[in-house]
Amino acid sequence: MAKPNYSFEKRRKELAKKKKKEEKSKRKLGQGTKETQAEQPPIAGAQDTPTDNGI
């Protein structure tokens, strides 16, 4: 049986954490990637309802 390569697994986890952290910081700055913006569904009825009743 093959010996597990723990250093490879650790490096892969570190890279995943780094990528996730960078994406989070981009979202906070409002500069999210096209992928993250496409994944977020629009709020239902937000554009269809008027903000004031015209009174």
N, C-alpha and C positions, 0 to 999 in steps of 0.2 A: 504494500500500500504506500502511496506517495505521502511525503511529509508536507504538512500545510506550511504555506509561505505567509507567516504572520506579518512580516514587514510590508508585503504587497497589499494585504487587506487593510492595514493601518493607513498606508498612503492613500488608498482608494477612499477610505472614510474621510480622511482629512481633505481631500480634493472635493468630495461631495459637500462637506460642511462649508468650505470656502465658497463654492459656487452658490450655495443656498444663501449664505450671508451677503454676497454681492448682489444677488437678485433682490433680497429684502431691502438693502440700502437703496437700490435703484427705484424700487416701488415707493419708498418713503420720499424720495426726491421728486417723484412724479415723472421719472424718465424710464418707466418700465419698458421691457422689450415688447415687440409686437405679439409674441407668443403669449405672454402673461396677460396682455390686454384682450387678446382674442379668447382666452379661456374664461374670462370673467363675463358672465351673461349680463345683459342690460337689465336694469330694474324695471319690472313689469309695470306699465302704465305711467312711468315717470314723465314721459314726453307727451302723453296724450291728455293728461289732466292739466287744466289751467291753474295758475298760481293764485289768481284773484277771481272773484265771481263777477266782475264787471259792474259793481254797484257804484 
